[in-house]
Amino acid sequence: DRYASAGVLLPTVSDVPRTDYAAIEDYFVNFLKLKPQGTILDSHVTIGQNWCQDVGIYEFAMGATGKKVTGRYSFVYVFEGGEWKINHHHSSILPEGIVAAEPISEKEVRGLFNLWNDALATKDPKKVAERYSQAGVLLPTVSDVPRTDYPGIVDYFTNFLKLEPQGEIESGNIIVGTNWAQDAGIYEFTMGTNGAKVKGRYTFIYVFEDGEWKISQHHSSVMPEGTKPQAITEGEVKDLFQLWNSALATEDPDAVAKRYASKAVLLPTVSDVPRTDYDLIKDYFVSFLQKKPQGEILESNVTIGHNWCQDVGIYEFTMGTTGDKVKGRYSFVYVWEDDQWKISHHHSSVMPEAILGPAPKPVTTKKVEVKAPAVVAAEEEDTVLA
């Protein structure tokens, strides 16, 4: 209603000239959602015959967001229907605040990853950190600490580069904006020190800063489904013993040692030496397998956890060379490693009472049956008759 019958509005954030009541109303339907309130900062007035002009700079405070926006304005008023109305309103953003867009293609966005990957190849954490913008934020794969400045980013890569990582993008989605771009997807690293391959999810947000594209935000995380527990039943846990027992039957110490995990610890029955690596475990079974042992579980207690399980109890070995039977206590802790269950810890010991003498047996409470009075009376009558 503040605009004249032939009013024209050239609005701040729309390319469409609004030349009638309905179009002007349509613009303000959205603009008013921001709850704007304006203040004139600089004004220049011209007065004519039944018209006047006010041009300058104004600032709006948006009640919905608290944001302040400064712009240029031109109001031309005419005297119409006994009051002053807006015949023309032209509003524009301050031109020096307009930033020209730096063109970049999706292919070029993907190429920015290669610049970062090449920096990794230098093994220089400072070279890698220089790929990040002044206000860059790194949320790294294997650290809980957000890295929000140059020293923090350097610190993270000081350790990570010791693995000699090289990355490859497997799949990604790219978005290009005005002087920013985003590349998000799945990448895989090959660690030069050990050949291990690690897959993860990534988000790179790039900004154009100081004449080049830099990483404004980098979020890297493990594949979440890789942390799901490997399903196993109690019966299957017990069957893992048979895999180890079958390896004993081969009489090959290498086959037995391969049933143990990469960081396994074996506390064997007849050796005081903890066996903490492949060679030591194999060494123990070189001697033990000469007796041609075969085991049988007599009593088992199973616990199942997240990608680990435990089987503890009593087993008995029959020595094929002599026919002797030897009973012992066992603890097997299994872990899911390299897509199979391996022995992470194996503790085997002789039955202690054979050496130390009998121990007091656990006291068990006998369950007392409580009978109804009528039943007791009937039993007493039967006793008398007998």
ZIMO-V225567 format. One line per field, one symbol per residue. ss: DSSP state (a for helix, b for strand, c for the rest). A space follows every 50 residues. Layout:
BEGIN
ss = ???
END
This chain:
BEGIN
ss = ccbbbbbbbbcccccccbccaaaaaaaaaaaaaacbbbbbbbbbbbbccc bbbbbbbbbbbbcccccbbbbbbbbbbbbbccbbbbbbbbbbbcaaaccc cccccaaaaaaaaaaaaaaaacccaaaaaccbbbbbbbbcccccccbcca aaaaaaaaaaaaacbbbbbbbbbbbbcccbbbbbbbbbbbbcccccbbbb bbbbbbbbbccbbbbbbbbbbbcaaaaccccccaaaaaaaaaaaaaaaac ccaaaaaccbbbbbbbbcccccccbccaaaaaaaaaaaaaacbbbbbbbb bbbbcccbbbbbbbbbbbbcccccbbbbbbbbbbbbbccbbbbbbbbbbb ccaaaaccccccccccccccccaaaaaaaaaaaaac
END
